[in-house]
């Protein structure tokens, strides 16, 4: 599939709404590159947005409306990017059928995999692979079910802001599209014929996805993120928000504890233990993926998200999982001058495909 044939022809405002902040990029996708002309963040008021749920609509409307007006944004067409533990993903195996018959076959099995009222969800699916079992050809289908109320609440918010919401995207799908669109990560790591584990370390939670040859294989949410790490530190130190941020930025290599500076070593040990707790949860997801098929493997771990900037974090993940790990800093074909770890999801949403 040539993703570039599905690219938008006009300038787009792409938003990624999270519990800690709203990330926004404004730009256009051309035949040769994704060009970001403008990017910014809007701090999310505490408790106003939790795990994909709008908790205080009026407050979110106010801060977004103020930012849009102050920046005099002209672009009204919006792509929105979200994720939430309420979004259900499942991998379903069905007998090989023609593409136009898949939806009909799935309609008989969905209730077995989604133990909710299906009328309350918008369900999409994509074929992620095929294989033979006992000489019978089968398809592996990824199901994504998003609560209709969640979709409506986000849609209504954007409309009331005077914006035109055109696309609602799913964060793991965004990074999968970027991997398929780009040839190299950080100018040296190729993407072709590689299986990546992408780990998006957000504020409330961490999103873990397996992407093989640019195709999303599975995605899970671990409800441990930056907030858990911060609280682990605050259990021992009476830091202000600014002091906490400075302390984390002062960590040179979380994978190495220097015994000479006891206070620094204590801080590193606390943060490392918090990441070890997260990695125990991630390891369960990796094991599930490995056991699905005999030849399943992960070649590289990609780290991004607000809590991925701690010094030495790739080393920590590489040592824990014995898998090469890198923090995403750049992607070829992307003209962008900001922090890629923060804005990668809304940039990926700008790519459109048939899935």
C-alpha positions as CSV (number, residue, x, y, z in Angstrom):
1,X,0.0,0.0,0.0
2,X,1.3,3.5,-0.9
3,X,0.3,5.6,2.1
4,X,1.2,8.8,0.3
5,X,-1.8,8.4,-2.0
6,X,-4.0,8.9,1.1
7,X,-2.5,12.1,2.3
8,X,-4.6,15.3,2.9
9,X,-4.2,18.0,0.3
10,X,-4.7,21.0,2.7
11,X,-3.3,22.3,5.9
12,X,-4.5,20.4,9.0
13,X,-4.6,21.1,12.7
14,X,-3.9,17.8,14.4
15,X,-4.6,17.5,18.1
16,X,-3.5,15.0,20.7
17,X,-5.5,15.4,23.9
18,X,-4.0,14.0,27.1
19,X,-4.4,14.2,30.8
20,X,-1.4,16.5,31.3
21,X,-1.5,18.6,28.1
22,X,-2.9,19.0,24.7
23,X,-0.4,18.7,21.9
24,X,-1.1,20.5,18.6
25,X,0.6,20.6,15.2
26,X,-0.4,22.6,12.2
27,X,0.9,21.7,8.8
28,X,0.5,19.8,5.6
29,X,1.5,16.5,4.0
30,X,3.2,16.8,0.6
31,X,4.4,14.1,-1.8
32,X,7.9,14.3,-0.3
33,X,7.4,15.1,3.4
34,X,5.2,16.0,6.3
35,X,5.8,19.7,6.9
36,X,4.9,21.1,10.3
37,X,4.6,24.9,10.2
38,X,3.4,25.5,13.8
39,X,3.2,23.5,17.0
40,X,2.3,24.2,20.6
41,X,0.9,22.7,23.8
42,X,-2.0,23.7,26.0
43,X,-1.6,22.7,29.7
44,X,-4.6,20.5,30.7
45,X,-6.2,21.7,34.0
46,X,-5.7,19.0,36.7
47,X,-8.5,16.5,36.7
48,X,-10.3,18.0,33.7
49,X,-9.4,15.0,31.4
50,X,-8.6,11.6,32.7
51,X,-7.7,8.5,30.5
52,X,-9.6,9.8,27.5
53,X,-12.6,10.9,29.4
54,X,-13.7,14.6,29.4
55,X,-14.4,15.3,33.1
56,X,-14.8,19.1,33.1
57,X,-16.0,20.1,29.6
58,X,-16.4,23.8,30.4
59,X,-12.9,24.2,31.7
60,X,-11.3,22.3,28.8
61,X,-13.4,24.5,26.4
62,X,-12.1,27.6,28.1
63,X,-8.4,26.8,28.0
64,X,-8.6,25.6,24.4
65,X,-10.7,28.6,23.2
66,X,-8.3,31.0,24.8
67,X,-5.3,29.4,23.1
68,X,-7.0,29.3,19.7
69,X,-8.1,32.9,19.9
70,X,-4.7,34.2,21.2
71,X,-2.8,32.4,18.5
72,X,-5.3,33.6,15.8
73,X,-5.4,30.1,14.2
74,X,-6.8,30.1,10.7
75,X,-6.9,26.4,10.2
76,X,-10.3,24.9,11.1
77,X,-10.0,21.3,9.8
78,X,-9.0,19.1,12.7
79,X,-7.7,15.6,13.1
80,X,-8.1,14.4,16.7
81,X,-5.9,11.7,18.3
82,X,-7.0,9.9,21.5
83,X,-6.3,6.8,23.6
84,X,-8.0,5.4,26.6
85,X,-8.3,2.2,28.7
86,X,-12.0,2.3,27.6
87,X,-11.0,1.6,24.0
88,X,-11.1,-2.1,23.5
89,X,-8.6,-3.9,21.2
90,X,-8.7,-7.6,20.5
91,X,-7.1,-9.9,18.0
92,X,-9.5,-12.4,16.4
93,X,-8.7,-15.3,14.1
94,X,-11.2,-16.2,11.4
95,X,-11.1,-18.5,8.4
96,X,-9.8,-16.9,5.2
97,X,-12.6,-15.1,3.3
98,X,-12.8,-12.3,0.8
99,X,-12.2,-8.8,2.1
100,X,-15.8,-7.8,1.6
101,X,-17.0,-10.7,3.7
102,X,-14.9,-10.1,6.8
103,X,-17.4,-7.7,8.4
104,X,-20.2,-10.2,8.0
105,X,-18.1,-13.0,9.6
106,X,-17.0,-10.8,12.5
107,X,-20.6,-9.8,13.3
108,X,-21.1,-13.4,14.6
109,X,-18.1,-13.3,16.9
110,X,-17.8,-9.8,18.2
111,X,-20.0,-10.5,21.3
112,X,-17.6,-13.2,22.3
113,X,-14.6,-10.9,22.4
114,X,-16.2,-7.6,23.5
115,X,-18.3,-8.3,26.7
116,X,-20.2,-5.0,26.4
117,X,-23.3,-3.8,24.6
118,X,-22.0,-3.4,21.0
119,X,-24.6,-0.7,20.4
120,X,-22.5,1.5,22.7
121,X,-19.3,1.2,20.5
122,X,-18.0,2.2,17.2
123,X,-16.1,-0.9,15.9
124,X,-13.4,-0.9,13.3
125,X,-11.2,-3.7,12.1
126,X,-8.1,-4.3,10.1
127,X,-6.4,-7.4,8.8
128,X,-3.0,-7.8,10.4
129,X,-1.8,-11.1,8.9
130,X,-2.6,-14.5,7.6
131,X,-1.4,-18.0,8.3
132,X,-2.1,-21.7,7.9
133,X,-3.4,-23.9,10.7
134,X,-4.0,-27.6,10.0
135,X,-3.8,-26.8,6.3
136,X,-6.6,-24.3,6.6
137,X,-5.8,-20.6,5.7
138,X,-6.8,-18.1,8.3
139,X,-6.8,-14.4,8.9
140,X,-5.7,-12.5,12.0
141,X,-8.0,-9.5,12.5
142,X,-7.4,-6.5,14.9
143,X,-10.6,-5.2,16.4
144,X,-10.8,-1.6,17.8
145,X,-13.9,-0.6,19.6
146,X,-14.3,3.0,20.8
147,X,-17.2,4.1,23.1
148,X,-19.7,6.1,21.1
149,X,-20.2,8.5,24.0
150,X,-16.4,9.2,24.0
151,X,-16.5,10.0,20.3
152,X,-19.5,12.3,20.6
153,X,-18.1,14.2,23.6
154,X,-14.9,15.0,21.7
155,X,-16.7,15.8,18.5
156,X,-19.1,18.2,20.2
157,X,-16.2,19.9,22.1
158,X,-14.4,20.7,18.8
159,X,-17.6,21.9,17.0
160,X,-18.4,24.2,19.9
161,X,-14.8,25.6,19.5
162,X,-15.6,26.6,15.9
163,X,-13.5,23.8,14.5
164,X,-14.3,21.2,11.9
165,X,-13.5,17.7,13.2
166,X,-12.8,15.4,10.2
167,X,-10.9,12.4,11.7
168,X,-10.8,10.7,15.0
169,X,-7.6,8.7,15.2
170,X,-6.2,6.1,17.6
171,X,-2.8,6.8,19.0
172,X,-1.2,3.4,18.2
173,X,-2.5,3.7,14.7
174,X,-0.7,7.0,14.3
175,X,2.7,5.7,15.2
176,X,2.1,2.6,13.0
177,X,1.4,5.0,10.0
178,X,4.5,7.0,10.7
179,X,6.7,3.9,10.8
180,X,5.3,2.8,7.5
181,X,5.7,6.3,6.0
182,X,9.3,6.8,7.1
183,X,12.5,4.9,6.2
184,X,14.8,5.8,9.0
185,X,14.4,6.7,12.7
186,X,17.1,9.0,14.2
187,X,18.8,8.9,10.7
188,X,20.3,5.5,11.3
189,X,17.6,2.9,12.3
190,X,15.8,1.4,9.3
191,X,12.1,0.6,9.5
192,X,11.7,-1.9,6.7
193,X,11.1,-5.5,7.8
194,X,11.4,-4.6,11.5
195,X,9.1,-5.4,14.4
196,X,8.9,-2.5,16.8
197,X,7.5,-2.3,20.3
198,X,6.4,1.3,20.7
199,X,6.1,2.6,24.3
200,X,4.4,5.9,24.7
201,X,5.0,6.9,28.4
202,X,2.2,9.4,29.1
203,X,1.0,11.1,32.3
204,X,-1.8,8.8,33.4
205,X,-0.8,5.6,31.5
206,X,1.6,4.0,29.1
207,X,0.6,2.8,25.7
208,X,2.3,-0.3,24.4
209,X,2.0,-1.4,20.8
210,X,3.6,-4.0,18.6
211,X,4.1,-2.9,15.0
212,X,5.4,-5.3,12.4
213,X,6.4,-4.0,9.0
214,X,4.3,-0.9,9.7
215,X,1.2,-2.8,10.6
216,X,-0.3,-2.6,14.1
217,X,-0.4,-6.1,15.6
218,X,-1.7,-5.4,19.1
219,X,-2.0,-2.5,21.6
220,X,-2.5,-2.4,25.3
221,X,-2.7,0.3,28.0
222,X,-0.7,0.0,31.2
223,X,-2.2,2.3,33.9
224,X,1.2,3.4,35.1
225,X,2.7,6.6,33.7
226,X,4.5,9.9,34.6
227,X,2.1,10.6,37.5
228,X,3.1,7.3,39.1
229,X,6.8,8.1,38.7
230,X,6.3,11.6,40.1
231,X,4.3,10.3,43.1
232,X,7.0,7.7,43.8
233,X,9.5,10.6,44.2
234,X,7.1,12.8,46.2
235,X,6.7,10.0,48.7
236,X,10.3,10.7,49.8
237,X,10.9,14.4,48.8
238,X,8.8,17.5,49.5
239,X,9.4,19.0,46.0
240,X,7.4,21.7,44.4
241,X,6.3,20.9,40.8
242,X,9.3,23.0,39.5
243,X,11.8,21.3,41.8
244,X,10.5,17.8,40.8
245,X,10.9,18.6,37.1
246,X,14.4,19.9,37.7
247,X,15.3,16.8,39.7
248,X,14.2,14.5,36.9
249,X,16.0,16.6,34.3
250,X,19.1,16.3,36.5
251,X,19.3,12.5,36.1
252,X,22.2,11.7,33.7
253,X,21.7,8.0,33.4
254,X,18.9,6.2,35.2
255,X,20.5,2.8,34.3
256,X,23.5,3.6,36.5
257,X,23.4,4.5,40.2
258,X,26.4,6.5,41.4
259,X,27.1,5.6,45.0
260,X,29.3,8.8,45.7
261,X,26.3,11.2,45.8
262,X,23.9,9.6,48.2
263,X,21.0,12.0,47.7
264,X,21.3,11.8,43.9
265,X,21.7,8.0,44.1
266,X,18.5,7.8,46.2
267,X,16.6,9.8,43.6
268,X,17.8,7.7,40.7
269,X,17.0,4.5,42.6
270,X,13.4,5.7,43.3
271,X,12.8,6.6,39.7
272,X,14.4,3.4,38.5
273,X,12.2,1.3,40.8
274,X,9.1,3.0,39.4
275,X,10.2,2.2,35.8
276,X,10.9,-1.4,36.9
277,X,7.3,-1.7,38.1
278,X,6.2,-0.4,34.7
279,X,8.4,-2.8,32.8
280,X,7.0,-5.8,34.7
281,X,3.6,-4.9,33.2
282,X,5.1,-4.4,29.8
283,X,6.8,-7.7,30.0
284,X,3.5,-9.5,30.3
285,X,2.4,-7.9,27.0
286,X,5.6,-8.9,25.3
287,X,5.2,-12.5,26.5
288,X,1.6,-12.6,25.2
289,X,2.9,-11.5,21.8
290,X,5.7,-14.0,21.7
291,X,3.4,-16.9,22.5
292,X,0.8,-16.1,19.8
293,X,3.1,-17.4,17.0
294,X,6.4,-19.3,17.2
295,X,8.4,-16.8,15.1
296,X,7.2,-13.6,16.8
297,X,10.0,-11.4,17.9
298,X,10.7,-7.8,18.7
299,X,13.7,-6.2,17.1
300,X,13.6,-2.7,18.6
301,X,11.8,-0.8,21.3
302,X,10.8,2.8,20.5
303,X,10.4,5.2,23.5
304,X,8.5,8.4,23.3
305,X,5.9,10.4,25.3
306,X,6.3,13.0,28.0
307,X,8.2,10.8,30.5
308,X,10.7,9.4,27.9
309,X,13.2,12.2,28.3
310,X,14.8,11.0,31.5
311,X,18.6,10.5,30.9
312,X,19.7,7.0,30.1
313,X,16.1,5.6,29.7
314,X,16.9,3.7,26.5
315,X,19.8,1.9,28.4
316,X,17.4,1.0,31.2
317,X,14.9,-0.6,28.7
318,X,17.7,-2.3,26.7
319,X,19.1,-3.9,29.8
320,X,15.7,-4.9,31.2
321,X,14.3,-6.6,28.1
322,X,17.6,-7.4,26.3
323,X,16.2,-5.6,23.2
324,X,17.8,-2.6,21.6
325,X,15.9,0.5,22.7
326,X,16.0,4.0,21.4
327,X,14.2,7.3,22.1
328,X,12.6,8.7,19.0
329,X,14.3,12.0,18.1
330,X,13.7,12.3,14.4
331,X,12.0,10.7,11.5
332,X,13.1,11.2,7.9
333,X,10.6,12.9,5.6
334,X,9.3,14.9,8.6
335,X,10.1,18.6,8.6
336,X,9.7,19.5,12.3
337,X,11.7,21.6,14.7
338,X,10.2,20.5,17.9
339,X,10.4,17.7,20.4
340,X,9.5,14.6,18.4
341,X,8.9,12.5,21.6
342,X,6.1,14.9,22.5
343,X,4.4,15.5,19.2
344,X,4.8,12.1,17.4
345,X,1.1,11.1,17.8
346,X,-0.5,14.2,16.3
347,X,2.0,14.2,13.4
348,X,1.2,10.6,12.7
349,X,-2.5,11.4,12.6
350,X,-1.9,13.7,9.6
351,X,-1.3,10.6,7.4
352,X,-4.5,9.1,6.2
353,X,-5.0,5.6,5.0
354,X,-7.9,3.3,4.1
355,X,-7.7,1.7,7.6
